[in-house]
Amino acid sequence: MASSAVPVSLPVPSRRRLFASMMYESILLFGIVFLVGLIFDYATKSYHALYLRHSRQFLIFLAIGLYFMLAWRRAGQTLPMKTWYIRLETKQGTKPGYVQLLLRYLLMWPIPLACALLVQYLSTLTGYASTDLLIVAAPFSIFVWSWFDKDGLFMHDRLAGTRLVDLQARITKQQAKTA
């Protein structure tokens, strides 16, 4: 089993590829959020978006977490990560365990939520409702930490002991050896 582990020497994917993967991921997550919300509304017979809002949000939070944790544990990748040749692994180059994956998932949220609170504060401060449109930048705030991290890791990866690796670099190395 140890022979199938990717060497730790693989580089971190470029921010451009991480961003592209994140955009693709958002399309899939839209489907998950929609489906979970639809099932929730049908099961609770809610006809108003604010009815049982916190229960709905918690269920969606769990569904997204389950999606990520199952995909990461099975293959170290979600579909967008496969498309962009990105894989999640531990610092040692192995598959993360469920506790590590849960920690990573939970640690992904503080920075975007803080950014969302900042947008809400700015909207209240300025009085311009259009300031709320800045909320679309909140998920991308996770990139800020990576600019200052010596290895280019996200904060949640640094704290959880995981890293994203560029599998395309391995393919390029293998092609260079065979050429």
N, C-alpha and C positions, 0 to 999 in steps of 0.2 A: 504494500500500500504506500509506503514511503517513496517508492520510485515514481509514482504518478504525481507527486507534489511538484509544483512549479518552483524553480529556484527563486530564492528571495531576491536575487539580483535584478529581477524584472523592474523596469521603471514604472513610475506612477503615470497614468494616462494624462494627456494634455488637458488643460481646462476646457478647450474647445470641444474635445470629444466627450468629456464629462458633461458639459452643457448640452450637447446634442443628445446624449443618452437620457439626460434629465427631461428634455423636451418630449422625447418619445415616451418616456415613462409617464409623463403627465397625461398623455392620451389614454394609456391603459388604465391609469388611476381614475380618470374621469369615468370610465366604464364601470369600475369597481364601486366607486362612490354612488353612481347612478343606480346600479343594481341593488346595492345594499339599502339605499334610501327608498327605492321602490318597494322592496320586500318589507322594509320597516313600516312604510306608510300603509301598505296593504294589510299587514298583520295588526297594526294598531288602529286602523281605520282613521288615520289622521288626514285631514283635508286642508291643513294649514301648515306652512313651513315652520312656524314657531311652536306648534303643538309638540310637546315632548322633545324640544330642540336639543337639550343636553343629553338625553338618552340616545338620540339619533347620532349626535356628534361622537359620543363614546363608542357606539357600535361601529361607526365608520372608522374611527381610530383603531379599533381592534381588527377590523377587516383589512385595513391597509397594512397593519403590523403583521398579521397572519400571512398575507400575500408575500411581503418582503422576506419574512423569516423562513417560510417554506421554500421559496425560490433560492435564497442564499444558502440554506442548509443543503438542499438537494444538489445544486450544481455550482453554487457560488455566484450565480448570475440570474438576473431576470432576463426576459426576452430582449429589452433594449440593450442591456449589458452584453448579451451574446452578439447582437448586431454590431456593436462598436468594439468588440474584442476586449471587454473589461471584465475582470473577475475580482470578487471579494475573497480575501484570505487573511489568515493570521500573520503576524510578523515572521513566523517560522515557515510560512508557505503552505500551511495546512488549512483544512476546512474549519471555520469557527464553529463552536458548539452553540447550543440554543441559548445558554445564559449570556454568552458573549454577543450573540445576535440580538437578543432582547435589549441588552445594554446599549448596543449601537443604535437600535431603532429609537429607544427612549432619548438618547443623547442627541439625536438628529433634530429634535424639536425646539430646544431653548432659543437658539439664535434666530430662526425664522419667526418664532412667537414674539421675541423681543422686538424684532424689526416691525412686526404687525402692530404691536403696541405703540411703537414710535410713530408709525403712520397714523394711527388713531389719534395720538396726541397732537401731531401736526395738523390734522384735519380740524380738531377741536380748537386749537390755538389760532389757526388762520381763519376759520369760519367758512372755508371753501370746501364744499362737498367733493369737488373734483380732486382734492388732495387724496381722497380715498383710493383713487386709481393707482397710487403708488404701492398698494398692497400686492400687486403682481410681482414686485421686486423682492418681497419677503422670502420666498423659497431660495432665491439666489444668494441671499446673504450668507449662506453656509460657505461660499467660496472665499469670503474675506479672510477667514482664519488660514486658509491654505496659502495665501500670499506671504504670510509671515512664518509659517511652519518650515523648519529647515529641510524637511523631506517632501513638502508640498501636500501633506495630508490634511484632510478635513479634521476639525476638532473632535467630532464624534469618533472618527477612526483612531485618532491619537489616544483618546481616553479609553476606548474599548479594546485597544490592542489589535486592531484590524487595519487593513490597507487595501486599496484598489490597485490592481496591477494591470499593465498594458500587455495583453496577450499578443497583440500585433507585433511587438518587439521580438517575441519568441519566434513567430512565424518568419519574420525578416531574417533573424539569425540562422534559422534552419535552412532557408532558401539560399543564404550566402554560403553555407557550408556545402550544399549540394551542387552549387554552380561552379 
